[in-house]
C-alpha cells in the first residue's frame, strides 16, 4: 500500500530568527501541508538586548524570557533539547534532550538558527575565571556575583581583599559590554548608602577593548558622547588594550597593568554556534555562508539565518554581510519562512533586503545614545527612544506589561541588593553556561546517524516520500 507522509520542516533554535520563522510558518502553511518541529533547550525566547538590565536588577529574568507555549498556536512540536550535529546527506539532525537521550530527527527542510556563542581567545585563565553575557543564567549569576562582592568586601577586615573585590573588569566595547558596564556601575554606585563600611572611592569599573573606538557603529560623535557619559560616572575606559592573563584574583592587561579583581565579564564579540562546524560547509568569519535567499550552497533543503549565518546585506550592495543583531534576525525569520513555503510549493524564493533602522544604546537611568533612522539623539530623549524600541519589540502583551512594571518599580523604589542563590560554592564560568563542548565532530555525526539508520531509530525518516 502506498502512503505519503507530510514534509517535515525542522527549525533549530528559538531566538529572534527561529521563533519569527516558526510563527510565520504557522500562520502561512495550510493545515496538513507540513509538519513543523522546533528544537530548543529552553521553552522561551530570550529578549537578548535587555540582558544587562537583568544583570543590574532593573528587570526580573522572567520579564524577558517569553514563553513559547503562551505565544504559539500549538501546531509546532517542540523538542526540548540541544541540536549537537547535522548530517546534510542523510538529512538528519542529532539532538541531545534534557535527559541526555539522543534523538535523530529527520527533515526535508531544515532552518538553522542556532545563534552564537561568546568568542574567546587562547588567553591563560580566560575560560576558567571569566563569565559571559549571552544567557539568562549568566545575567542572573552576574547580578548575584556582583552583590556578593559587595557583601564580602563589607565583611572583610583585609584592605587588599576589600579593594580587589570592589574592582570589576568588563572586556568588550560593543553594545553588550558597554551597556553591562554602565548598568552594573549604577547598581554598585546606588549600593554605597546600603553599605556604610565601604569606601565609595574603592569601587572601580574598568571597560576595555582592543578596538580604537567605543561602539564604532554609532559614529564618532555619539561614540564620544557615550565615552563621556561613562567616564563622568567614573568608569575607566581603556581602548587599544586587551587581556593577557587571568587568575582567580587578578587580571593582567596587554599594556602591563595588573588589576586585582575577582570579577571579569567577557563580552568581546560572538562567533556562530559550534553546531555549524558539525558538517562541511563554507564559512565567512565563523558564520555559514548563505545566498541572499538564505539557502546554504550545496546543501539540499538547508536554510540558515541569524547570528550563525553570513547573509549578504543587499541594502548595502551585497558585498557586506548582515550584522548579528535582533533587528535583522526578526526580519530574516519571516523571509526564510516564506522561502521554505515557496520551496515546498515549487515557487521561486525571494532575497532578504532590509534597510537598518538605526541603533539604540541604553546606559541606564536617564543616560542613553541613539541613532534612529540616522538621527543622532542623546540623554532623556534617546532613553525614551531606546526603551520604546525595546518595549515595542517584545512579542507578547504579558512581556510588555512585565517590563513596563519593572521599569516603573525601579524608577520609584530604586535597586534591591538581594542574592538569589546563583552564587554558590563553586563559581560558574563561560564553559559552564554555553555548553560549547556538547557538540559532535562531523565524523561523530555520520557515525551516530549511520548507527541510528541501521537500528531504525531515525525519527520520521522517509517523510515527504512514497513508501
C-alpha positions in Angstrom: 0.0 0.0 0.0 1.3 3.4 -0.9 1.2 6.3 1.6 2.6 9.8 1.5 3.6 11.4 4.8 3.8 15.2 5.1 7.1 17.0 4.5 9.0 17.8 7.7 10.3 21.3 8.5 12.9 21.3 11.3 13.8 24.6 12.9 16.8 24.7 15.2 16.9 27.5 17.8 14.3 29.6 19.5 16.0 33.0 19.2 14.6 36.0 17.3 15.2 34.3 13.9 13.9 30.8 14.9 10.7 32.0 16.7 10.0 34.5 13.9 10.3 31.7 11.4 8.0 29.3 13.3 5.3 31.9 13.9 5.2 32.8 10.2 5.1 29.2 9.2 2.2 28.6 11.5 0.3 31.5 10.0 1.0 30.8 6.3 1.1 27.0 6.0 -2.1 25.3 5.1 -3.3 22.9 7.7 -1.8 19.5 7.0 0.6 20.9 4.4 3.8 20.2 6.5 4.9 19.2 10.0 6.9 21.8 11.9 9.3 20.8 14.7 11.3 23.3 16.8 14.5 22.1 18.6 15.4 24.3 21.6 17.0 23.6 25.0 14.7 26.3 26.6 10.9 26.8 26.4 11.3 30.5 25.9 12.6 33.2 23.6 15.1 35.4 25.3 15.0 39.1 24.5 18.8 39.4 24.5 19.2 43.2 24.2 17.8 43.6 27.8 20.1 41.2 29.5 22.2 44.0 31.0 19.1 45.2 32.8 18.5 41.8 34.2 22.1 41.7 35.4 21.7 45.0 37.2 18.3 44.1 38.7 16.2 46.6 36.8 14.3 43.8 35.2 13.5 40.3 36.5 14.7 37.3 34.5 11.1 36.2 33.8 10.2 39.5 32.2 12.5 38.9 29.1 12.0 35.2 28.9 9.0 35.0 26.6 7.2 31.6 26.8 6.9 29.7 23.6 3.8 27.9 25.0 2.0 31.1 25.5 2.5 32.7 22.1 2.4 29.9 19.6 -0.7 28.3 18.1 0.2 24.8 19.3 0.8 23.4 15.8 4.5 23.1 16.2 6.1 20.2 18.0 8.8 21.3 20.4 11.7 19.1 21.2 13.3 20.1 24.5 17.0 19.6 23.7 20.1 20.9 22.0 21.0 20.1 18.4 24.6 18.8 18.5 25.1 17.7 14.9 23.7 17.8 11.4 24.2 15.2 8.6 23.0 17.0 5.4 23.4 13.9 3.2 21.1 11.8 5.4 19.0 14.9 6.2 19.2 14.1 9.9 19.7 16.4 12.9 21.2 14.8 16.1 19.6 16.1 19.2 20.5 15.6 22.9 17.4 16.0 25.0 17.3 17.5 28.5 17.5 13.9 29.9 20.6 13.1 27.9 18.8 10.9 25.4 20.0 11.1 21.8 17.3 11.7 19.1 17.9 11.6 15.3 15.4 13.9 13.8 14.9 13.6 10.0 13.9 16.6 7.9 13.0 17.6 4.4 13.8 21.2 5.1 16.0 22.4 8.0 16.2 26.0 9.2 19.4 26.6 11.2 19.1 29.5 13.7 21.4 28.2 16.5 22.6 31.6 17.3 26.1 32.4 18.6 28.4 31.8 21.5 30.9 34.1 23.2 34.1 34.4 21.2 37.1 33.6 23.3 40.9 33.5 22.6 43.8 31.5 23.9 44.4 33.6 26.9 45.6 31.8 30.1 42.9 31.5 32.6 40.1 33.1 30.5 37.6 30.3 30.3 38.3 29.3 33.9 37.8 32.7 35.5 35.7 34.8 33.1 31.9 34.8 32.9 30.0 35.8 29.7 26.8 37.7 29.0 24.9 35.6 26.5 22.4 33.7 28.5 19.7 34.4 31.1 21.5 32.2 33.6 24.7 34.3 33.1 22.9 37.6 33.7 21.3 36.2 36.9 24.6 34.8 38.0 26.5 38.1 37.4 24.0 40.0 39.5 24.4 37.6 42.4 28.2 37.7 41.9 28.5 41.5 42.0 26.3 41.8 45.1 28.3 39.0 46.8 31.5 41.0 46.1 29.9 44.0 47.9 28.9 41.7 50.8 32.3 40.1 51.1 34.1 43.4 50.9 31.9 44.9 53.5 32.6 42.0 55.9 36.3 41.8 55.2 39.0 43.4 57.5 41.7 42.8 54.9 42.2 46.1 53.0 43.8 44.3 50.0 40.9 41.8 49.7 38.4 44.6 50.1 40.0 46.6 47.3 40.2 43.6 45.0 36.5 42.7 45.5 35.4 46.2 44.7 37.2 46.3 41.3 35.2 45.0 38.3 36.5 44.4 34.7 34.3 44.2 31.6 36.0 43.3 28.3 34.3 44.4 25.1 33.4 47.9 24.0 30.4 46.8 21.9 26.8 47.1 22.9 26.7 44.2 25.3 29.9 45.3 27.2 29.2 49.0 27.3 25.6 48.5 28.5 26.7 45.9 31.0 29.4 48.1 32.5 27.1 51.1 32.6 24.1 49.3 34.2 26.1 47.4 36.8 28.1 50.6 37.7 24.8 52.3 38.5 23.9 49.3 40.7 27.1 49.4 42.7 27.0 53.2 42.9 23.5 53.0 44.4 24.7 50.4 46.8 27.1 52.6 48.7 24.4 54.0 51.0 23.4 50.5 52.0 27.0 49.5 52.8 28.2 52.1 55.3 31.6 50.3 55.8 32.5 50.6 52.2 34.6 53.5 50.8 32.9 54.6 47.6 36.3 55.5 46.2 37.3 51.9 46.2 34.5 50.8 43.8 36.1 50.9 40.3 34.7 49.7 37.0 37.1 49.1 34.0 35.8 48.8 30.4 38.5 47.7 28.0 38.5 46.9 24.2 41.2 46.2 21.7 39.5 48.5 19.2 40.5 52.1 18.9 36.9 53.4 19.3 34.0 52.6 21.6 31.0 51.3 19.6 32.2 52.5 16.2 28.8 51.7 14.7 27.4 54.7 16.5 29.7 57.1 14.6 32.3 59.4 16.1 30.0 62.0 17.8 27.7 59.5 19.6 30.6 57.2 20.4 32.4 60.1 22.1 29.3 61.1 23.9 28.9 57.6 25.3 32.6 57.7 26.3 32.0 61.0 28.1 29.0 59.6 30.0 30.9 56.5 31.1 34.0 58.5 32.2 31.8 61.1 34.0 30.4 58.2 36.1 33.9 57.1 37.0 34.2 54.1 34.7 37.8 53.7 33.5 37.6 53.1 29.7 40.7 51.8 28.0 40.9 51.3 24.3 43.6 49.5 22.3 44.0 47.2 25.2 43.1 43.6 25.8 43.7 40.9 28.4 47.0 39.0 28.6 46.3 36.7 31.6 43.6 35.9 34.1 43.9 34.3 37.6 41.3 33.9 40.3 42.1 37.3 41.9 43.7 39.4 39.2 43.6 40.4 35.5 46.7 41.4 33.6 46.2 43.8 30.6 48.3 43.8 27.5 49.7 47.2 28.5 51.2 45.7 31.6 48.7 46.8 34.1 47.6 44.3 36.8 44.2 44.8 38.3 43.4 42.9 41.5 39.8 41.7 41.0 37.5 38.7 41.4 35.2 39.8 38.5 35.9 39.5 34.8 32.9 39.8 32.5 33.8 38.8 28.9 31.8 40.3 26.1 34.4 40.6 23.4 32.3 39.6 20.4 30.5 36.4 19.3 31.0 33.6 16.9 28.5 31.2 15.2 27.3 28.3 17.3 29.6 25.2 17.2 26.7 23.4 15.5 27.7 24.8 12.1 31.1 23.1 12.4 29.5 19.6 12.7 29.1 19.4 8.9 31.1 20.6 5.9 30.1 24.0 4.5 31.8 27.2 3.6 32.1 29.8 6.4 32.7 33.6 6.4 34.3 34.8 9.6 32.9 31.9 11.6 29.4 32.1 10.1 27.7 29.9 7.5 27.9 31.4 4.0 24.4 31.7 2.5 22.8 33.1 -0.6 20.6 36.2 -0.4 17.6 33.9 -0.1 19.3 32.3 3.0 19.9 28.9 1.4 23.2 27.2 2.2 25.0 26.5 -1.1 25.5 22.8 -1.8 23.1 21.6 1.0 19.7 20.4 -0.2 16.8 21.8 1.8 19.0 23.8 4.2 18.4 27.4 5.2 20.5 29.4 7.7 19.9 32.9 9.3 20.6 34.9 12.4 23.9 35.1 14.2 25.2 31.8 12.8 24.7 32.9 9.1 26.6 35.2 6.9 23.6 36.6 4.9 24.5 39.1 2.2 23.3 42.6 3.1 21.7 43.7 -0.2 20.7 47.0 1.3 24.5 47.8 1.3 25.2 46.4 -2.1 25.6 42.7 -1.1 29.4 42.9 -0.5 28.8 43.2 3.3 27.0 40.7 5.4 24.2 41.4 7.8 25.4 42.2 11.3 24.3 39.7 14.1 21.5 41.9 15.5 18.0 41.3 16.7 16.7 43.7 14.1 18.0 41.6 11.2 17.2 38.2 12.8 13.5 39.0 13.4 13.0 40.1 9.7 15.1 37.2 8.3 12.8 34.8 10.2 9.8 35.9 8.3 11.5 35.9 4.9 13.0 32.4 5.4 9.6 31.1 6.4 8.2 32.4 3.2 11.1 30.8 1.2 10.6 27.4 2.9 6.9 27.5 1.9 7.9 28.6 -1.6 10.3 25.7 -1.9 7.5 23.3 -0.7 5.2 24.6 -3.4 7.8 24.8 -6.2 7.7 28.6 -6.3 10.7 31.0 -6.6 12.5 32.2 -3.5 12.9 35.8 -2.7 16.1 37.6 -1.4 16.3 39.2 2.0 16.6 43.0 2.0 16.3 45.3 5.0 17.5 48.9 5.5 18.9 49.3 9.0 16.5 51.3 11.2 19.3 52.6 13.5 20.9 51.9 16.8 19.9 52.3 20.5 22.2 52.1 23.5 20.7 52.2 27.0 23.3 53.3 29.6 20.9 53.1 32.5 19.0 55.9 34.3 18.5 58.9 32.1 21.6 58.2 30.0 21.4 56.8 26.5 22.6 57.4 23.0 20.5 56.5 19.9 20.5 56.9 16.2 17.1 56.1 14.9 16.8 56.5 11.1 20.2 58.3 11.1 19.1 61.0 13.6 21.5 61.3 16.5 20.0 61.6 20.0 21.4 61.6 23.5 20.1 62.0 27.0 16.4 61.5 28.1 15.1 61.7 24.5 17.5 58.9 23.4 16.4 56.9 26.5 12.8 57.2 25.5 13.6 56.0 22.0 15.8 53.1 23.3 13.3 51.8 25.8 10.4 52.5 23.4 12.0 50.4 20.7 12.8 47.5 23.1 9.3 47.6 24.6 7.6 47.6 21.2 9.8 44.7 20.0 8.7 42.4 22.9 6.5 39.8 21.3 3.7 39.3 23.8 1.4 41.6 25.8 2.4 39.9 29.0 6.1 40.6 28.4 5.3 44.2 27.6 3.4 44.6 30.9 6.1 42.9 33.0 8.9 45.0 31.5 6.9 48.2 31.9 6.0 47.4 35.5 9.7 46.6 36.3 10.9 49.9 34.8 8.3 51.9 36.8 9.0 50.0 40.0 12.8 50.5 39.7 12.3 54.2 38.9 10.2 54.7 42.1 11.7 52.2 44.6 15.3 52.0 43.4 17.5 49.0 43.4 17.4 45.9 45.7 20.6 44.1 46.8 19.3 40.6 47.1 21.3 37.5 46.2 19.0 34.8 44.8 21.3 31.8 45.2 23.1 31.5 41.9 26.4 32.5 43.6 27.2 29.3 45.5 30.2 27.1 46.4 32.0 26.5 43.0 32.0 29.5 40.7 30.5 29.0 37.2 32.2 30.4 34.2 32.0 30.6 30.4 32.4 26.9 29.8 29.5 26.1 32.3 26.9 28.3 30.7 27.3 28.0 26.9 27.9 24.2 26.6 30.4 24.7 23.8 31.8 21.2 24.5 28.5 19.5 23.8 28.8 19.2 20.0 29.9 16.4 17.8 32.5 16.3 15.1 31.4 15.6 11.5 32.7 12.1 11.8 30.8 11.5 15.0 27.6 12.8 13.4 27.9 10.4 10.5 28.7 7.5 12.8 25.7 8.3 15.1 23.3 8.7 12.1 24.6 5.5 10.5 24.0 3.5 13.7 20.6 5.0 14.1 19.6 4.2 10.5 20.8 0.6 11.0 18.7 0.3 14.1 15.7 2.1 12.5 15.8 4.9 15.1 15.5 7.9 12.8 12.5 10.0 13.8 10.2 10.5 10.8 12.6 9.0 8.2 11.2 9.0 4.8 8.7 11.9 5.3 7.6 13.5 2.1 8.3 10.4 0.0 6.2 7.5 -1.1 6.7 4.3 0.9 
